[in-house]
Amino acid sequence: MAVNKLDNSMIDPNDIGTTANKLLQLDGSAKIPAVDGTLLTGIPSSFTKSASDPTISTNPSGGVGSLWANTTSGEVYCCTDATAGSNVWTNVGAGTGNVQLSFPGETYGYTHGGGSPALTNVIDKVSYTTDGNATDVGDLHQAMGYVSGASSETYGYSAGSNEHRDSISKYSFSTDGNGTDIANLTTTRGSGAGCSSATHGYMVGGNPYPSVPSNVTDTIDKYSFVSDADATDIGNQTIGRIQSAGHSDIGGGYGYCSAGGDGLALPGPGANVIDRFPYASDANATDVGDMTVSHYRMGGASSLTHGFTTGGGGGAPINVIDKFAFAASANATDVGDMTGTGWGQYGHSSTTHGYVGPVGHAGTGNDVIEKYSTVTDGNSVDVGNLTVGRIYAAGTQV
């Protein structure tokens, strides 16, 4: 006799369960009873549920194609670049907000403003994929020196100037063109250090020109990449300084400011302090280490794991390349030399190298572009020239 319908009464209760050769039965809430997760098959292992978004340092075991669901916001992300420590998570839903690295850069570095010794408004661009000379791709809204730089995913920013200016301007990375004046700092000043988070730019320290003790500030200003709005004062350095180097640890969530001058006696020995401040909350900086040399007027760069400071000097320029770790509160180490001594330098960062200029400063700017590896310790090499020689410029990257 054929059985067309199976009645529950025909099933032996001993055959129902969650072990081998048993029939699985839903519970009173119509849910599958608890089972050993290792027994489940056919479920993607690269799908993560979390109450927060992934970060660039979230290294998925499944690599590219791994999925991440934010159970708080409902946003869903797919990993489209699984480079350890610099992952890119693309929002695949109707929401917004890709999680990706805007620092260091992958394609181009930019140098804007500065003096030669006359002030310039030139925005130069150099390729990270091939060594060579820079090209002039636009102008700042006016000529400015002693500027700081910050980078979003789409724009380069220039903040402050020692010519009694408080302007914040931006220029597009996607289209070569001029910068526009979009907002103002909390105070008029220049010679500050520039840092970048994923959402904001920062100008740290600085002073109006000329430098006098009462004018050197310890202010940390923050301005938005999302909206063109004036900066806010969100904290203070451990000591007020000018002409420091700025460094950005987006994955770790901190901005750094290294060395600098106190303005009491210029030229002078400068400071050796390494300060850091959090991106997640508006707060004062803390002293986390020392440079190998007390100096100022130098260039700054960043890798995913370290900050780098090049050149500068007090009474005389130096050629030192210093490196310090983001993960540990520790002193810097001397890891190499530039081809010559220099001060009044700019810096910008690719994923594998730091870039610096001018080198060999002797009262006026020059057009030298040098690069040094941020992967292996060593000296810098001359790789090209700017379109205009200058000092006290700023760098950005994309």
Beta strands, then each sheet from edge to edge (+ up, - down):
strand 1: 47-50
strand 2: 67-70
strand 3: 76-81
strand 4: 88-91
strand 5: 108-112
strand 6: 122-127
strand 7: 135-139
strand 8: 148-151
strand 9: 155-161
strand 10: 165-172
strand 11: 180-184
strand 12: 193-196
strand 13: 200-204
strand 14: 219-224
strand 15: 232-236
strand 16: 245-249
strand 17: 254-260
strand 18: 271-278
strand 19: 286-295
strand 20: 299-302
strand 21: 306-310
strand 22: 318-325
strand 23: 333-342
strand 24: 346-349
strand 25: 353-357
strand 26: 366-373
strand 27: 381-390
strand 28: 394-397
sheet 1: 1+ 2+ 3- 4+
sheet 2: 7+ 6- 5+ 28-
sheet 3: 8+ 9- 10+ 11-
sheet 4: 12+ 13- 14+ 15-
sheet 5: 16+ 17- 18+ 19-
sheet 6: 20+ 21- 22+ 23-
sheet 7: 24+ 25- 26+ 27-
end
